[in-house]
Amino acid sequence: MAAITDSRTTPPTGTGGAAYRPRRAPVETLLGRATAWLAAHSVTALRVSLGLVILGFGALKYFPGASPAEGLVMRTVDTLTLGVVSGTPAVVATAVVETFIGLTLITGIGLRVGLVVLAGALVGMMSPLVLFFGDMFPGYVPTLEAQYVLKDVILATAAAVVAARALGARYVLGRDGEA
């Protein structure tokens, strides 16, 4: 009695023992190519977009009254530096730091230094959640300022992915093109 076989997984007769690879459906082929493209380019896209966001926030701080975080920046830097840096110099210093970080992320030049500066800056960016918790969450409801600071959690996570790649982490694709 002849065995019933699945033509998608069983090599055709007469292949002479050559390795047989079943055909992939067009959708699987497309998904495999998309996965490979994403593995090759998504972290770079994340790095550049993160840089653009941080550069944009930093650029606003060069223009008095343009940044919605200006008052919070003044208050936070004043508190963190024990009053040594306050007011407009605090905002300008923050603008310079954010501009530097943004440019390193966008260009990739000096990326590791930029990521170290970003790590420190993120501590400062998120410190109002601890320093001014009562003001940021009156009645345990986040103010607009608190929401502005909370978005930095996403920036920190994106920075972690970019840093992992900059330090040598790589996607490893399986034989089916899956990470």
Secondary structure, DSSP 8 states (H G I E B T S, - for coil): ------TTTS--TTSTT--------HHHHHHHHHHHHHHHHHHHHHHHHHHHHHHHHHHHTTSTTT-TTHHHHHHHHHHHTTTSS-HHHHHHHHHHHHHHHHHHHHH-TTHHHHHHHHHHHHHHHHTHHHHTHHHHSGGG---HHHHHHHTHHHHHHHHHHHHHHHTT------TTS--
